[in-house]
Amino acid sequence: MTVLAALLLAVTMATAQEADPRVQAERLARSGAHEEALRRFQALVAANPDDLASRLWIGRLHLMMGHPHRAAAVFESVVAADNQNVDALIGLGLALTEAGDRRYAADALNRAEALAPDRVDVLAAQGNLHAASRRETLALAYYDRALATDSANAEIRADADAVRARRAHRVTLGYDFQRFDPYDSELQAGRVEVNARLNDSVRLVVRGQVLRHEDEDESRGGAGVEWLVRPGLRLRGGAQGGSNVFWLPELDAYADATWTRGRAHWAARLHYFDFDGLDMWIGGPGLAYDVTPRTTVRAEYLRGRTRVAGGNSDITDGGTIGIDGRVHDRLTASLSYSRGIDRLDWMTLDRVDAGKANTLSLEGSADLTPFIGVGAGYDLQERPGDIRIHRARGVLTVRF
């Protein structure tokens, strides 16, 4: 074959490939035009239901577009037609993992691993499944196997670093500032928290707090435990206290539970605060829902009972609504409104009487690296009697 003939053949093949509807649809999918690519692949499957490659792309696109249940149904149909199709089994496992059906996700991925034990995408999918199930040691083992084969894969390395950061010990340093208007009074508090991993299920938390108000200093400390009972169910509890305190509680204790199923995160919590001559119980249920993989809306109802020694009890009702968004891979922002008592993690004596307060809060956090994060927040609170509270805070978290 002459050089000219070879060039003509190459041009002809390239032109034919450009005209191939599947190639065009794949190019659209990879460029981010997911909806148009989905329509084209659906047209290809409508014309030829046995086109398994196009059906696989339909499943992948549903997964990219945040429709894991639709994706799972498509991948299941491909597996029904070809039970040895590793790509379909991987897609099914990923879709079921995202949908929260981890038991059947494990079945699909174990079948894929039996057929192709050394494929990088099989190992990475297993890592994702075990990371979602909070079996972090096993997740890292799969990620490390995948990286041993493809060390340049940035996505797998990022997933592995995220798991390492999540399971790591961490130290959190926080600073809170509060100003009362029109009284021209200020309150400052600092805190340190050490969260130590004992195993994949249990973590130990140790806290310390100092507060300064009108040249008076107070301090206290305490400890707690976090227990991952099973994937999706986490319990926490603990207490802290101190002597010779006035603005801070002499004792506060807390217990809460969170349960995740699919996109819904259910919660319930209860706090007890004991000041000198006054005590409070406050708690209630909450719900957060992942509208998209990057956006979560949340709501919480809180009911409190405050009792003064030798006096009657006072009942308060309140709560919070808010929205959290990931505006960048490493940057999140939150906006919320609270009625009544808020910020139960930082209770001071003045806020026990804030049952009719209105608070607008703005927060942001950034992961400088997977192991170092910073955050800041600002609250504007209005209380009866034309009292306005300005609160600002900053936090630094280091994982190791």
C-alpha positions, 0 to 999 in steps of 0.5 A: 500500500502506498503512502497516499493510499494509507493516508486516504484510508486513515482519513476515510476511517476517521470520517466514518468514525466521526459519523458513527452516532455512538462515537458522537454520543460518547463524545457528548457524554465525556464533554459534560453534555449529559442530557443530550448524550442520554437522548442519543443513546436512548435513540440508539437503544430504541433502534437496537435493544441488543446494543449493550454498549449503549445501554451501559452508557445510559446507566453511566449517564444516569449515575453522572446525573445523580439518578442512582436508582434509574442507573441501577435498573439499567445496569440490572437489565444489562446483567440479565442479558449478560451475567458475565459483563464486568462493566455492568456489574461495576456500574450496578455496584456503584449505583447501589452504593450511591442509592444506599443499598450496600448489601446488593452493591456488595453482591454485584461487586463481589461477582465483578471481582471474581471475574476480574480480580485485578481490574483497577475499576473493580478495586476502586468500586470496592473501595468506594463501597467499603468507604460508604459503609465506614469499613475504612481499613478495608476500603484503604486496602482496596484503594492501595491495590488499585494504586499499586496497578495505576499509581497515576490515577488522581481520582483513586488517590483523592478517594483514598486520601479522603478516607485516610483523613476521615479515619485519622485522629484529629485536633480542633482548635476554635475561637468564639467571640460574642458582643452584646449591643447596646450594653457594650459587653463582650465575651470570648471563648476558646476550645480544643477538642481531640478526637482519637480513633480507637477502631473503625467503629469507636472514637474517643473525644476529649474537650477543653474550654476557656471563657473570658468575660469582663476580666473574669476567666472560666474553664472546664473540660470533659470527654465523650465517645462516638460509636458507629453501631452499623453503617448509617447509624451513629451514637454519641454521648459525653459530658463536660464540667468545671468548678468556679464557673458562672457563664459556663455550665457547671455540668452539661451532658449530651446524647444524640443519634443519627441514622442515614438511609439513602439521601435522608439523614435522621437525627435526635439529640438531648442536652442537659445544662446545670448552672448554679441555681438553674438547669435546662433540658433541651432536645428534639428531632432533626432531618437533613436531605441531600437534594443533590450530591452537593446541596443539603437542606435541613430542619430541626425542632427543639423543645426546652425546659428551664427550671430555677431552683425554688421556682417554676419551669419555663417551656420553650419551643424553637428550631432551625432551618438551613441549607448547606452547599459544596461550592467547590470540591474543597469549599462548603458554605451554609446559611441557616435561620434559628428561632429560640436557643441555638448553638447547643455546643456552646451554651452560656448563661445569657443564652438560657433566656433566649427562647424568643431570639431570632438568629441568622447564621452564615458559615464557610469551611475550606479543606486546605489539604485533605488533612488540614481544614479551616472554617469561619462563621458569623451569627446575628441574633436579635432578642426581645428588648432591642438586644442585638448579639453579634457572634463570630467564630473561627476553627482550625482542624488538623488530622494526623 
